[in-house]
Amino acid sequence: MRKQLIMGSLLCCLLVSLAACGNYAIPDDLSQPSQTTQPNPFEEAEDEAGFLGMLTHQAASPAFSESNERLPFVYDGGEFQLAYQYSVTGKLDTIGFLLFLDGKPQPYKVDDTTAEYEYCHSFVAAEEQSFSFIFEPVTGNAGDTLTLTVVSITNPDFQPDMKATSSYGWYHKTLDSSVELEFNTDPPAVHSGDWPVQEIFAQSEVREEKVTAQYVETELPKHGWGDVTMDTLDSGLYYTFSYDGDIVYDNLCISDPVTLRYTMCGTAGKRYSIAFFLDNQPVKIDESTSCSVTMSKGGVMEIEAIIDPEKLGQFNTFYCVAVPLDGVSPFFKSNSILLYKEN
């Protein structure tokens, strides 16, 4: 079972992952808290140091083979339903879930087939809750077996207001789990729901460059990867994320176009899907909601995009995720930052 502890003494970031697995129930109140009324994460964390909370989530009642290996769930057409469960103890207020099918953002409904599709639903933090994800697969064909990655995000609706708070604190931290989905038939070619995406990039480009000594010795350490050398680069996975060349941890006042640059490198052959999110909805990049990259020996994948401030609101939450396409490699999420405009 995927389990997560949140420690108050590690105020700004740390969620400690311990394990992974499956089962689910849903709270009565599915309403999303207002972004302007969320509590200050720093005040709660500062009230008392130590344990803040624990989170587990998993698929419910997975099937196992005679050799006790977990079997894929089966897709037979139409809308697929996946029973799921979570449990939250401690000082978390809400928990949200993002889905990724073969690395692509997957919108879903909760329990009700007549509901609207959304990319992130918020749930009240509670113990032993169960529900069902309902969705039409965004990708896949008969004969495929694809990874469905389920990612929890703590207090997903919280947003700083640049008065009482200017940072996300220990909110917006993630914990991922995955199941396999076996396709007995093709999903619908034309989907029944509206799947909104955000369009904030004036332009974007995906390219591969050669790894340089400057990148390994200067840029990677600047982003927290301090023990990497040209000789050990292939033994791990590393990413950087900058805005106009700077690392931004909390918020960014944006009045002019901003160039973001995301890079990823490491073990040759590892494949990832990269997606950007604005207010928990995927951002359109080229003609899709994500782009796939494959690590190569001696290469670094780069995504560069220009954010158009005219396409932003007054306050927007922005982050990037890297979803492994093998279901085994680590999931990465950048810090959530607030893109805001001065009055």
Salt bridges, closest charged atoms under 4 A:
GLU48 OE1 - LYS91 NZ 3.66
GLU79 OE2 - LYS109 NZ 2.89
GLU136 OE1 - HIS191 ND1 3.19
ASP176 OD2 - ARG2 NH2 3.74
GLU205 OE1 - ARG207 NH1 3.03
GLU209 OE2 - ARG207 NE 3.36
GLU219 OE2 - ARG261 NH1 2.61
GLU287 OE1 - LYS284 NZ 3.30
GLU302 OE1 - ARG207 NE 3.08
GLU302 OE2 - ARG261 NH2 2.76
GLU304 OE1 - ARG207 NH2 3.30
ASP326 OD2 - LYS270 NZ 3.05
